[in-house]
Amino acid sequence: MTPAGEGLSKGWLESTGFELLERGSAVVVNEWPDVTTAVRAMAAAGPSIPAIEEIGYDAFCDSLRDAITPLFDAKVGVRISSKFGWVTARRA
């Protein structure tokens, strides 16, 4: 997390009666051999459901394909790295 994010998470926790204990982050790397496989995998993920319900599966996949295609590299396929922050807390 960035320093600004650290302050925000601590403030949010304290405003709801929690005390921040620990924080950290993890990097997750997803790789697929081609754009088609990447789109299918990402469309199958739970967080995609609200967007699919809003615009439809085909439109969602078309938009995702447009976003992912520039990431394709013939030597590695599609590789996307994401950094996720986490915190642990307890009631103050």
Summary of the structure (lengths in Angstrom):
residues: 92
radius of gyration: 17.9
end to end distance: 22.7
largest distance: 52.1
contacts: 214
relative contact order: 0.27
helix: 52%
strand: 35%
